[in-house]
Amino acid sequence: MREYQYSYRTEYTYGQPVSRYSFLLRCLPWSGGSQHPEESQVSIRHSLFGLGDQVIFSRGIDGWGSSICYGYVPEYHDTFISESKGIVRMVRQYYEMPFRGNSSVFLADTALTMATLDMRILSADYASVSGTPLDKALRICDFVHHYIEFASGSTTFKTTASESFRQRKGVCQDLAHIMISMCRSVGIPVRYVNGLTVGEGQTHAWVEVLSQNLWFGVDPTANKLIDHGYIKIAHGRDAHDCPVNCGTFYGIANQNTFVRVSVNEV
């Protein structure tokens, strides 16, 4: 068993005050399988010209089972800050999540994960060896890791797996989408995951592979089967199913986002 202390802070600043902000955040660790959150706390506040107040919000569960925090800020504000802190206990040797429900939804293509013919041909080749779905997925993971150059700023939140595959560049979201696309094309159920990893930085994305009635974590950015040090926040069919933040506000303003993640073993 291992325990990790985490801090996840997001700060939004606006070029001019905005109001009527409806928000939905995914900032709390997933609970289940090998991962058990302890002492998780969330604080949300807004400010106008440096004078701020706490924001009243509600908690709930989205359609995929992930924790959400949501609320409404009617007042004008130029800064919005959310912060989640706590401790997560890992109770097994490897990152594993129980299988529940229908796996077919994680075999279906989405707008972000549609495979091209080239991707399907390569997937069939890498999955042609004998072994479990996880064995085949790890071969695809190794290919994606070496084929795609990690390049910050080379893609956007809307970039599809095929677009990133064609330019051979992307970030963790893109590598996850490409691996998902290739695995689904050969009948391996997979889902997109966002969360936190050990160290200082930002949020991270990886893949869960259904094999032998368990979801195993696989990280194509690091080219590894996940063991410890990854804290899952949410999952979905692709990144658009589980954004860490979304919302709407009234006003015309440029928005700047600052994210700071810290995860350390205790």
Summary of the structure (lengths in Angstrom):
residues: 266
radius of gyration: 19.0
end to end distance: 11.1
largest distance: 62.2
contacts: 896
relative contact order: 0.24
helix: 20%
strand: 48%
